[in-house]
Amino acid sequence: MTPTAYGRSLIRTIVPIAVGALVGWLATRGVSIDAATIIPTVDAVVAAVYYAVVRAAEQKWPKVGWMLGSPGAPTYAPAGGSVSTPAGTVPVASEGISEGPTGPAV
């Protein structure tokens, strides 16, 4: 996985969690249920639903990916394979680290 794909995967994981946390926090306003009991459940459900809906919509409308923090799902290369980039094909080391013309990408 290239550093760019890794960063994109982190962003696309963190943004739905943040959205779920925000919706969970908002749901506790005016609700008389013990927040310590309901917040983790609401967070998980809202984040999962949000992610699933945006990923499904992204299949039809790629720009919707911005709702996950970055458009386009990250791509991962198999160890020892190669990755196609706008600059050309880049070999991938057996550890899955992309190597460019000046050495391993960090």
N, C-alpha and C positions, 0 to 999 in steps of 0.2 A: 504494500500500500504506500503510495507516495505521500509526502508530508501534506500536500494540498488535499488529498483525499481523506487523510486522517483528520485534519482540521475541519473539513466539511462534515465528516461523520460526527465529530464532537458537537459541532454547532447544531446539526440536525437532531441530535439527541437532547441537548440542553434546552433548546427553545420550546419544544412541546412540554417538557417538565416545568419550565417557568410559566407557561400558559396554564397548565393544570394547577400549579400552586396559586396563581393569581385568581383563577376561577374558584378554587377551593376556599381561599381567603374571603373572597366576595360572598360566597355562599354562607359563610358563618355570620354575616351581618344580619341581625334581626331574626336569626334562627335559634331556637332554644334547645339545641342538641349539644351535648358535651363536645366541644371542639377537638379535644384530644382523641376522641373516638372516631369522629367522622372525617377529619381533614385528610389523614393518609389514604383513606378509601376514595374520597372524592378526587384527590390529586391523581391517584393512579388511574381511575376510570376516565376522568376528563382528559388527561394526557394521552392515554391510549386511544380514545375515540378521536381526539383532535388529530393525532398523528395518522391514524388510519384514514380519516376523511381527507386530509390534505394529500397524503400519498396517492389515494385513489383519484382525486381531482387532478393531481400532477400528471398522471398518465395521459389525460386528455388535454390539459392546459399546462404545459411545462413551466410557465412563469409563476404558477401557484406555488412552486417550490420555495419561493421567497418566504412563504408563511412558516417554513421550517428553519428559516435563517439563511438559506443558501439555495439557489436553484440547482436542480439536477442531483440525482442520487450519486454518492461516491462510487467509484469503480475500484475494484481490487484485482490485481494481477496474480496469477498463480506463481509460486516460487519457481525460479528458473525460466520463466516465460519472458514476455516483453509487453510493453504498454505503448499504445499509439497515442502520441501527443501532437499538438499543432506543429511542433518542431520536427516531428518524425518519430520513428520507432525507437524506444529506449529499452535496453535490456534490463531485466530485474534479477538481482542476485538471488542465490538460493535462500537467503533469509527473508526475501520479499522486499529488500531495500532497492529502490530505483537508483541506477547509476547513470549519470550523465557523462558528457565528454570530459569533465574535470574530476570525476570520481563519484563516490556515493553522495546522494542527496541527503541532507540532514534536516 
